[in-house]
Each structure stands twice: as C-alpha cells, then as structure tokens.
Amino acid sequence: MKNRVLLENYYLPGDLECQIGAFIDYYNNQCYHERLNNVTPADVYFGRDKAILREREKIKKHTIQQRRLQHQKQAA
C-alpha cells in the first residue's frame, strides 16, 4: 500500500489526498501491528483488543487440546 502512494504520480491534489486517506484507513483498520500484539490500532483505540486476545487464547487452547486428542488416537 505504501508503494502505491510513494511511486505513483498524482496530477491532482484530490487524487493524492484520496490515496493517503486509503492508506490511513488500511493502516489503522486492517494492518495488524506486532507491537500491539497483532491487533489493529483501531482495535486498541476502541477497546476491542482485550476481547480479541482472549478469544484468540481460547481458540489456541482448544486447538492444542484437539491436537493432543488426535495424537493420542493415532498412538493407540
């Protein structure tokens, strides 16, 4: 996304503003940040990050449990 803004030529100020707005939207709402525990800045700002991280932890525990059961079945 950054490359689109940096490498393209913009002939009208509105075109550049539109691309910058699209980049800001992507960066804040779609791009996961490792520094923020792989949630988006919008998730942190609106307080959704803790619920997302709790849900991920539940999914991780369930997946590990299922894999252990599957491994036990294969070993038997």
Buried (B, 14 or more C-beta within 10 A) or exposed (E): EEEEEEEEEEEEEEEBEEBEEEBEEBBBEEEEBEEEBEBBBBBBEEEEBEEBBEEEEEEEEEEEEEEEEEEEEEEE
